[in-house]
Each structure stands twice: as structure tokens, then as C-alpha cells.
């Protein structure tokens, strides 16, 4: 019953771009070819609307975060793992990001914000609206890091306030994680074959340095979500159809409980 109530709550909470309704529509369309054809125009409209809202950030601030890139076409520090295949860089939609931050039952001031696969810096700029202790972008493509730095500079001029971002150009799997309270944001940066490895890397750092850690994962692969669900080091904070948040058990000692 608790699990069912959590799923229902997640649907209700997914209001951005009618997220809960679209989830139900997808399930209906998946079960009936006729329903899929009837709903196809609505899906195309929502896709165009989501892209427009993602582009709106660049249009407002003069940044260049929207354009998607195949990782295989970019310079990658240390070379690209073949498991990435045709995986692409893509920005987080600003509306989805703000919904996640609004629903996440934590105090940003207690954590550093670590964007895993930071790309061109959009999530970092959005996170700068909140009171995180620090902003760190981890990205293994030097051209994307260069673009991210430039975007943050443009954004600073546009909003009239400094945005202090520390950039780390390295493979996340090799990066020694800080022994400080941290929120790791993952906007689907890894293909399914590598996603669990990233979570294991975070788990190992929790075991080595017990502390408050939150993993905020947009669209985790099902197997990776199941792994986090079963982890003895993590507990579920929030679950919706589009994203999940887990915390180290130390992190929830003084936070609101998960629903």
C-alpha cells in the first residue's frame, strides 16, 4: 500500500508540462495501438512545447545550452567508452529542474551541488538560484566544459550577480568524490550499461566518508533504479515517473521523511 501511495503521489506531483497526465497517456498508448494513434498529436505537441521551454532559457539570457551533440563527435578526456555508443549531450528542461528542486525534501544550504555530466552548464546556472554551498560541474568533454564556462559568464552578466562554478574536466568514474555533504545531479548522463557503475562510485565514497549525500537522478535506467532501491547505503527520498531522489542514511537524520 505504501508503495502504491508513493506512486500515486508521484503522479500528482508531476505537474510540469502535465507530467502525470502524459505518463498515464503513455501507458494507455502502449496498451492500445488505436489509442496511440489518437494520442500521437498530443505527444507531438508536448514534445514541441518542452523543446520551446528548454530553448527559452537561452533566448532569455543569451546562452547556448540547447543544441544536442553526439558524444562520439566530441573530444573526450581519456577517450570515450564504447558503451556510450550514440549517447548524446542534452540540457535539462528548466521547468523540470525547478519542479525537482521544489519537491526535493532537503535544505540546499546543507549541500554542495555536483552536476554529473554538466555539459554546457544549464543545471549549474539553474542551481545558482538556490543556496547550495558550492556549484561543481563534472564533465569529461573539454569542448563542453569550454562552452559551459562561456555560458556561465554570459549568464552572470545577464542576471547581474556572480555565479561561482568549479569545473572538473574528468571522467566521473575516476574523479575522487569530496568528503563533504553533496547532492549529485544526474540528468541521464550515462547509458544503462554504465549508470550503475556511477552509483557504485558514489556508494563507495559514502562508505569511505559517511556523510549527507543525495542522488537526484532524472530518468534512471530501470535496472539502476532497482539497484538504488535495494542499496543498504541509500534510502528513497522522492519518486515520480520522471525522476528519483535517494539519500545516504546519514542524510535523512534531520530531513523531512520520504512520502
SVG drawing of the C-alpha trace seen along z (x, -y; Angstrom):
<svg xmlns="http://www.w3.org/2000/svg" viewBox="-8 -43 51 48">
<polyline fill="none" stroke="black" stroke-width="0.4" points="0.0,0.0 2.8,-2.4 4.5,-1.8 1.2,-2.4 0.5,-5.6 4.0,-6.8 3.4,-6.1 0.1,-8.0 1.7,-10.9 4.4,-11.0 1.9,-11.2 0.0,-14.0 3.3,-15.9 4.4,-15.7 2.5,-18.8 5.2,-20.4 4.2,-20.0 1.3,-17.8 3.8,-15.2 1.4,-13.0 -1.2,-13.1 1.4,-12.4 2.6,-9.4 -0.9,-7.9 -1.3,-8.7 1.9,-6.8 0.7,-3.8 -2.7,-3.9 -1.0,-4.3 1.4,-1.4 -1.5,0.9 -3.6,-0.1 -2.4,-0.9 -5.6,-2.8 -5.2,-4.9 -1.6,-5.5 -2.7,-6.9 -5.3,-9.1 -2.9,-10.5 0.0,-11.0 -0.8,-14.7 -0.9,-15.4 2.5,-13.8 4.0,-15.8 2.6,-19.0 4.1,-18.3 7.5,-17.5 7.5,-20.8 6.4,-22.6 9.1,-21.0 11.7,-21.9 10.4,-25.5 10.6,-25.9 14.2,-24.5 15.2,-26.9 13.5,-29.8 16.4,-29.9 18.9,-30.6 16.6,-33.2 16.2,-35.0 19.9,-35.0 21.8,-34.8 23.4,-31.4 23.9,-28.4 22.8,-25.3 20.1,-23.8 21.9,-22.2 22.4,-18.5 25.6,-16.7 26.6,-13.1 29.4,-12.3 31.2,-10.3 31.6,-13.6 33.3,-15.4 36.8,-15.4 36.6,-13.3 39.3,-13.3 40.7,-9.8 38.7,-8.6 35.0,-7.6 33.9,-4.2 32.3,-2.2 29.3,-1.6 28.3,-5.2 27.5,-4.3 25.3,-7.0 24.6,-8.7 24.0,-12.4 24.5,-15.5 21.2,-17.3 20.2,-20.0 17.7,-19.7 14.5,-21.5 14.3,-24.5 10.8,-23.7 11.5,-20.1 14.6,-21.2 12.7,-23.7 10.0,-21.2 12.6,-18.7 14.2,-21.3 10.8,-22.4 9.7,-18.8 13.0,-17.6 12.8,-17.4 16.2,-18.8 17.8,-22.2 20.1,-23.2 22.3,-25.2 23.4,-21.9 24.9,-20.5 27.3,-21.2 25.7,-20.8 27.6,-18.4 26.4,-18.2 27.5,-14.8 27.9,-15.3 27.5,-19.0 27.6,-19.6 27.1,-23.3 26.2,-24.3 22.4,-24.8 21.7,-22.8 24.5,-24.7 23.1,-28.1 19.6,-27.0 21.1,-25.6 22.7,-29.0 19.2,-30.4 19.3,-28.3 21.6,-28.4 23.9,-25.5 27.2,-25.6 29.1,-25.3 28.5,-24.5 30.7,-21.9 30.4,-20.8 31.9,-17.4 32.3,-16.9 34.7,-14.8 34.5,-16.7 36.8,-19.7 34.7,-21.4 31.6,-21.1 33.5,-22.5 34.7,-25.4 31.1,-26.1 29.8,-25.8 32.4,-28.3 31.3,-30.7 27.6,-30.3 28.1,-30.9 30.0,-34.2 27.2,-35.3 24.6,-34.3 26.4,-36.3 26.3,-39.4 22.7,-38.9 21.5,-38.4 23.9,-40.9 25.3,-38.6 28.4,-36.3 27.9,-32.6 30.9,-30.7 31.3,-27.4 34.2,-24.9 34.7,-22.9 36.2,-19.5 37.2,-18.1 37.4,-14.4 35.7,-11.0 33.3,-10.9 34.2,-7.3 37.8,-8.3 37.0,-11.5 37.7,-11.3 34.4,-12.5 34.6,-15.1 34.1,-14.1 31.6,-16.9 27.8,-16.9 26.9,-16.6 24.0,-16.5 24.8,-14.6 22.6,-15.6 22.4,-13.2 20.4,-14.2 20.6,-10.8 24.3,-11.2 25.1,-7.5 23.8,-4.7 22.2,-1.8 25.5,0.2 27.4,-2.5 24.7,-4.0 25.0,-1.5 28.8,-2.0 28.3,-5.7 26.0,-4.9 28.6,-2.4 31.2,-5.1 29.0,-7.3 28.2,-4.5 31.9,-3.8 32.5,-7.4 29.7,-7.2 31.2,-4.1 34.7,-5.7 33.4,-9.0 29.9,-8.7 28.1,-12.0 25.0,-13.5 24.7,-12.6 21.7,-12.9 21.5,-11.4 19.0,-13.2 18.6,-11.1 16.4,-12.1 15.2,-9.0 17.4,-6.4 17.5,-3.1 15.2,-0.6 18.0,1.7 19.8,-1.2 16.7,-2.4 16.2,1.2 19.9,1.2 19.4,-2.1 16.2,-0.8 18.0,2.3 21.1,0.5 21.9,0.8 23.5,-2.7 20.6,-4.6 17.0,-5.4 14.3,-6.7 13.5,-10.4 11.2,-11.0 9.9,-9.2 8.0,-10.4 7.6,-8.9 10.5,-11.1 13.0,-11.2 14.0,-9.7 16.0,-11.0 17.9,-8.8 19.9,-9.8 22.6,-8.3 21.0,-7.2 23.1,-9.8 21.4,-12.5 17.9,-11.8 18.6,-12.1 17.4,-15.6 15.5,-15.9 11.7,-15.5 10.8,-11.9 10.0,-10.5 6.4,-10.1"/>
</svg>
